[in-house]
Protein backbone atom coordinates (compact mmCIF):
# COMPACT_ATOMS: atom_id res chain seq x y z
CA UNK A 1 0.00 0.00 0.00
CA UNK A 2 1.35 3.41 -1.00
CA UNK A 3 1.21 5.27 2.32
CA UNK A 4 1.37 8.60 0.48
CA UNK A 5 -2.09 8.01 -0.99
CA UNK A 6 -5.25 8.88 0.98
CA UNK A 7 -6.88 5.66 2.12
CA UNK A 8 -9.88 4.43 4.06
CA UNK A 9 -10.12 1.32 6.24
CA UNK A 10 -13.14 -0.99 5.74
CA UNK A 11 -14.24 -0.29 9.32
CA UNK A 12 -14.39 3.43 8.52
CA UNK A 13 -16.36 2.88 5.32
CA UNK A 14 -19.21 0.83 6.80
CA UNK A 15 -20.78 3.70 8.83
CA UNK A 16 -20.84 5.85 5.68
CA UNK A 17 -22.76 3.32 3.59
CA UNK A 18 -26.34 4.28 2.85
CA UNK A 19 -25.98 7.94 3.76
CA UNK A 20 -27.23 10.64 1.40
CA UNK A 21 -23.69 12.08 1.44
CA UNK A 22 -21.95 8.72 1.00
CA UNK A 23 -18.93 8.76 -1.30
CA UNK A 24 -19.10 7.16 -4.73
CA UNK A 25 -17.82 3.60 -4.52
CA UNK A 26 -15.82 3.01 -7.69
CA UNK A 27 -15.03 -0.61 -8.55
CA UNK A 28 -11.95 -0.71 -10.81
CA UNK A 29 -11.45 -4.45 -11.08
CA UNK A 30 -10.43 -5.60 -14.55
CA UNK A 31 -13.34 -6.66 -16.75
CA UNK A 32 -12.56 -10.38 -16.50
CA UNK A 33 -12.25 -10.34 -12.70
CA UNK A 34 -15.34 -8.18 -12.36
CA UNK A 35 -17.40 -10.48 -14.58
CA UNK A 36 -16.23 -13.54 -12.65
CA UNK A 37 -17.48 -12.12 -9.35
CA UNK A 38 -21.16 -12.09 -8.38
CA UNK A 39 -20.63 -9.41 -5.71
CA UNK A 40 -19.95 -5.71 -5.48
CA UNK A 41 -20.02 -3.18 -2.68
CA UNK A 42 -23.39 -1.50 -2.02
CA UNK A 43 -24.36 0.93 -4.81
CA UNK A 44 -20.90 0.64 -6.36
CA UNK A 45 -20.23 1.65 -9.96
CA UNK A 46 -17.84 -0.34 -12.12
CA UNK A 47 -15.21 1.43 -14.21
CA UNK A 48 -12.50 -0.65 -15.92
CA UNK A 49 -9.03 0.66 -15.03
CA UNK A 50 -8.31 1.74 -18.61
CA UNK A 51 -11.42 3.98 -18.53
CA UNK A 52 -10.73 5.79 -15.26
CA UNK A 53 -9.06 8.82 -16.84
CA UNK A 54 -12.01 9.45 -19.16
CA UNK A 55 -14.42 8.82 -16.28
CA UNK A 56 -12.61 11.38 -14.10
CA UNK A 57 -12.73 14.03 -16.81
CA UNK A 58 -16.31 13.32 -17.82
CA UNK A 59 -18.08 14.51 -14.67
CA UNK A 60 -17.77 16.95 -11.82
CA UNK A 61 -15.26 15.88 -9.15
CA UNK A 62 -16.73 14.47 -5.96
CA UNK A 63 -15.82 12.26 -3.02
CA UNK A 64 -14.97 8.68 -4.00
CA UNK A 65 -13.64 5.49 -2.46
CA UNK A 66 -11.85 3.33 -5.01
CA UNK A 67 -11.48 -0.43 -4.70
CA UNK A 68 -10.18 -3.40 -6.63
CA UNK A 69 -9.85 -6.99 -5.45
CA UNK A 70 -7.08 -6.51 -2.90
CA UNK A 71 -6.35 -2.77 -2.72
CA UNK A 72 -3.15 -2.98 -4.78
CA UNK A 73 -1.99 -1.18 -7.91
CA UNK A 74 -5.33 -1.03 -9.80
CA UNK A 75 -7.15 0.96 -7.13
CA UNK A 76 -4.04 2.94 -6.23
CA UNK A 77 -3.41 3.99 -9.84
CA UNK A 78 -7.09 4.88 -10.27
CA UNK A 79 -6.99 6.99 -7.10
CA UNK A 80 -3.98 8.90 -8.39
CA UNK A 81 -5.84 9.59 -11.63
CA UNK A 82 -8.90 10.87 -9.79
CA UNK A 83 -6.82 13.04 -7.47
CA UNK A 84 -5.06 14.59 -10.47
CA UNK A 85 -8.50 15.56 -11.84
CA UNK A 86 -9.55 17.27 -8.62
CA UNK A 87 -11.48 14.44 -7.00
CA UNK A 88 -11.49 13.78 -3.26
CA UNK A 89 -10.48 10.14 -3.73
CA UNK A 90 -9.30 7.44 -1.33
CA UNK A 91 -8.15 3.85 -1.73
CA UNK A 92 -10.14 1.20 0.12
CA UNK A 93 -7.54 -0.63 2.16
CA UNK A 94 -7.52 -4.35 1.38
CA UNK A 95 -10.02 -4.02 -1.48
CA UNK A 96 -13.27 -5.94 -1.63
CA UNK A 97 -11.51 -9.17 -0.54
CA UNK A 98 -9.83 -7.72 2.55
CA UNK A 99 -6.22 -8.14 1.44
CA UNK A 100 -4.26 -10.88 -0.27
CA UNK A 101 -2.59 -13.72 1.61
CA UNK A 102 1.13 -13.94 0.89
CA UNK A 103 1.27 -10.33 -0.25
CA UNK A 104 -0.22 -8.19 2.51
CA UNK A 105 0.86 -8.38 6.13
CA UNK A 106 -1.11 -10.85 8.22
CA UNK A 107 -1.93 -8.19 10.79
CA UNK A 108 -3.31 -5.91 8.08
CA UNK A 109 -5.48 -8.69 6.64
CA UNK A 110 -6.80 -9.47 10.13
CA UNK A 111 -7.62 -5.80 10.68
CA UNK A 112 -9.36 -5.40 7.32
CA UNK A 113 -11.42 -8.54 7.77
CA UNK A 114 -12.41 -8.14 11.40
CA UNK A 115 -15.57 -6.34 10.30
CA UNK A 116 -16.47 -7.79 6.89
CA UNK A 117 -17.72 -5.34 4.32
CA UNK A 118 -21.35 -5.82 3.34
CA UNK A 119 -21.80 -6.61 -0.35
CA UNK A 120 -24.74 -6.93 -2.67
CA UNK A 121 -25.36 -9.78 -5.07
CA UNK A 122 -25.32 -8.78 -8.72
CA UNK A 123 -28.70 -9.34 -10.34
CA UNK A 124 -28.47 -9.05 -14.14
CA UNK A 125 -32.10 -10.19 -14.32
CA UNK A 126 -33.03 -7.05 -12.37
CA UNK A 127 -30.66 -4.83 -14.32
CA UNK A 128 -28.19 -4.43 -11.44
CA UNK A 129 -24.58 -5.26 -12.29
CA UNK A 130 -22.84 -1.98 -11.42
CA UNK A 131 -22.13 -1.25 -15.06
CA UNK A 132 -25.10 0.95 -16.05
CA UNK A 133 -28.13 2.52 -14.35
CA UNK A 134 -31.02 0.19 -13.57
CA UNK A 135 -34.64 1.11 -14.33
CA UNK A 136 -37.69 0.40 -12.21
CA UNK A 137 -41.41 1.01 -12.71
CA UNK A 138 -44.37 0.77 -10.36
CA UNK A 139 -47.89 2.05 -9.70
CA UNK A 140 -48.59 5.76 -9.51
CA UNK A 141 -49.43 7.64 -6.29
CA UNK A 142 -46.89 6.00 -3.97
CA UNK A 143 -47.36 5.97 -0.23
CA UNK A 144 -44.90 3.73 1.68
CA UNK A 145 -43.36 0.71 -0.07
CA UNK A 146 -43.09 2.56 -3.39
CA UNK A 147 -41.00 5.27 -1.70
CA UNK A 148 -39.10 2.96 0.68
CA UNK A 149 -37.99 0.67 -2.17
CA UNK A 150 -36.52 3.46 -4.32
CA UNK A 151 -34.73 4.75 -1.22
CA UNK A 152 -33.23 1.31 -0.61
CA UNK A 153 -32.18 0.96 -4.25
CA UNK A 154 -30.64 4.44 -4.48
CA UNK A 155 -28.75 4.16 -1.19
CA UNK A 156 -27.59 0.52 -1.24
CA UNK A 157 -28.13 -1.09 -4.65
CA UNK A 158 -27.76 1.37 -7.52
CA UNK A 159 -27.22 5.07 -6.84
CA UNK A 160 -27.97 5.88 -10.49
CA UNK A 161 -31.27 3.97 -10.65
CA UNK A 162 -34.21 5.52 -12.49
CA UNK A 163 -37.82 5.21 -11.28
CA UNK A 164 -41.09 5.57 -13.15
CA UNK A 165 -44.62 5.82 -11.72
CA UNK A 166 -47.47 4.91 -14.07
CA UNK A 167 -51.14 3.85 -13.77
CA UNK A 168 -51.43 0.34 -12.32
CA UNK A 169 -52.88 -1.13 -15.49
CA UNK A 170 -49.90 0.14 -17.50
CA UNK A 171 -47.06 -1.10 -15.28
CA UNK A 172 -46.14 -4.24 -17.22
CA UNK A 173 -46.52 -2.67 -20.66
CA UNK A 174 -44.35 0.27 -19.57
CA UNK A 175 -41.83 -2.13 -18.03
CA UNK A 176 -41.41 -3.74 -21.43
CA UNK A 177 -41.27 -0.44 -23.26
CA UNK A 178 -38.80 1.16 -20.85
CA UNK A 179 -36.82 -2.05 -20.26
CA UNK A 180 -37.51 -1.52 -16.58
CA UNK A 181 -38.17 -3.89 -13.68
CA UNK A 182 -41.76 -3.78 -12.38
CA UNK A 183 -42.08 -3.78 -8.60
CA UNK A 184 -44.67 -3.62 -5.82
CA UNK A 185 -47.49 -5.02 -7.94
CA UNK A 186 -48.79 -8.63 -8.06
CA UNK A 187 -46.86 -10.67 -10.61
CA UNK A 188 -43.72 -8.52 -10.43
CA UNK A 189 -40.31 -10.02 -9.54
CA UNK A 190 -40.13 -7.71 -6.51
CA UNK A 191 -43.42 -7.57 -4.64
CA UNK A 192 -45.24 -8.66 -1.48
CA UNK A 193 -44.87 -12.25 -0.30
CA UNK A 194 -47.37 -13.21 2.38
CA UNK A 195 -46.75 -10.84 5.32
CA UNK A 196 -43.52 -9.49 3.83
CA UNK A 197 -43.55 -6.42 1.61
CA UNK A 198 -41.51 -5.33 -1.41
CA UNK A 199 -38.84 -3.75 0.79
CA UNK A 200 -38.24 -7.18 2.35
CA UNK A 201 -38.14 -8.74 -1.13
CA UNK A 202 -35.39 -6.34 -2.20
CA UNK A 203 -33.29 -7.17 0.85
CA UNK A 204 -33.53 -10.87 0.04
CA UNK A 205 -33.01 -10.46 -3.70
CA UNK A 206 -29.69 -8.67 -3.20
CA UNK A 207 -28.69 -10.54 -0.02
CA UNK A 208 -28.16 -7.19 1.61
CA UNK A 209 -27.18 -7.28 5.27
CA UNK A 210 -26.36 -3.91 6.82
CA UNK A 211 -26.93 -3.04 10.50
CA UNK A 212 -30.16 -1.10 10.84
CA UNK A 213 -31.85 -2.27 7.66
CA UNK A 214 -33.76 -5.15 9.27
CA UNK A 215 -35.16 -2.76 11.88
CA UNK A 216 -36.16 -0.34 9.15
CA UNK A 217 -37.73 -3.20 7.17
CA UNK A 218 -39.98 -3.99 10.14
CA UNK A 219 -41.18 -0.38 10.30
CA UNK A 220 -41.89 -0.30 6.57
CA UNK A 221 -43.64 -3.69 6.72
CA UNK A 222 -45.94 -2.70 9.56
CA UNK A 223 -46.82 0.70 8.10
CA UNK A 224 -47.39 -0.70 4.60
CA UNK A 225 -49.62 -3.57 5.74
CA UNK A 226 -51.55 -1.71 8.48
CA UNK A 227 -50.00 -3.72 11.30
CA UNK A 228 -49.01 -1.00 13.74
CA UNK A 229 -48.00 -3.58 16.35
CA UNK A 230 -44.93 -4.69 14.32
CA UNK A 231 -42.80 -1.76 15.55
CA UNK A 232 -43.56 1.39 17.56
CA UNK A 233 -42.53 3.68 14.68
CA UNK A 234 -44.97 2.15 12.16
CA UNK A 235 -47.79 4.56 12.95
CA UNK A 236 -45.47 7.53 12.63
CA UNK A 237 -44.22 6.42 9.22
CA UNK A 238 -47.78 5.84 8.03
CA UNK A 239 -48.86 9.31 9.15
CA UNK A 240 -45.87 11.03 7.55
CA UNK A 241 -46.30 9.09 4.31
CA UNK A 242 -49.98 9.92 3.99
CA UNK A 243 -49.21 13.55 4.75
CA UNK A 244 -46.48 13.70 2.11
CA UNK A 245 -48.86 12.19 -0.42
CA UNK A 246 -51.29 15.02 0.20
CA UNK A 247 -48.58 17.64 -0.10
CA UNK A 248 -47.22 16.34 -3.43
CA UNK A 249 -49.44 15.67 -6.42
CA UNK A 250 -46.39 14.82 -8.52
CA UNK A 251 -44.97 11.36 -7.79
CA UNK A 252 -41.37 12.35 -8.53
CA UNK A 253 -41.72 15.22 -6.07
CA UNK A 254 -43.17 12.82 -3.52
CA UNK A 255 -40.15 10.54 -3.96
CA UNK A 256 -37.72 13.46 -3.56
CA UNK A 257 -39.50 14.57 -0.39
CA UNK A 258 -39.66 11.04 1.01
CA UNK A 259 -35.98 10.14 0.66
CA UNK A 260 -34.85 12.30 3.64
CA UNK A 261 -37.55 10.66 5.77
CA UNK A 262 -35.97 7.26 5.19
CA UNK A 263 -32.48 8.68 5.65
CA UNK A 264 -33.56 9.83 9.10
CA UNK A 265 -35.33 6.58 9.96
CA UNK A 266 -32.33 4.53 8.90
CA UNK A 267 -29.97 6.70 10.98
CA UNK A 268 -32.24 6.16 13.98
CA UNK A 269 -32.47 2.40 13.35
CA UNK A 270 -28.71 2.08 13.03
CA UNK A 271 -27.48 4.27 15.85
CA UNK A 272 -30.22 6.27 17.58
CA UNK A 273 -32.59 3.85 19.26
CA UNK A 274 -30.93 4.10 22.66
CA UNK A 275 -31.48 7.86 22.84
CA UNK A 276 -34.58 9.13 24.62
CA UNK A 277 -36.20 12.52 25.03
CA UNK A 278 -35.76 13.69 28.61
CA UNK A 279 -38.51 16.25 29.14
CA UNK A 280 -40.33 15.38 32.39
CA UNK A 281 -44.05 15.93 32.42
CA UNK A 282 -45.71 17.13 35.66
CA UNK A 283 -42.43 17.40 37.54
CA UNK A 284 -43.01 18.00 41.25
CA UNK A 285 -42.46 21.42 42.81
CA UNK A 286 -38.90 22.05 43.96
CA UNK A 287 -39.89 24.14 46.98
Buried (B, 14 or more C-beta within 10 A) or exposed (E): BEEEBEBBBBEBBBEBBBEBEBBBBBBBBBEEEBEEBEBBBBBBBBBBBEBBBEBBEEEEBEEBBBBBBBBBEBBBBBBBBBBEBEBBBBBBBBBBBBBBEEEBEEEBBEBBBEBEBBBBBBBEEBBBBBBEEBBBBBBEEBBBBBBBBBBBBBBBBBBEBBBBBBEEEBBBEBBEEBEBBBBBBEEBEBBBEEEBBBBBBBBEBBEBEBBBBEBBBBBBBBBBBEEBEBBEBBBBBBEBBEEBBEEBEEBEEBBEBBBEBBBEBBBBBBEEEEEEEEEEEEEEEEE
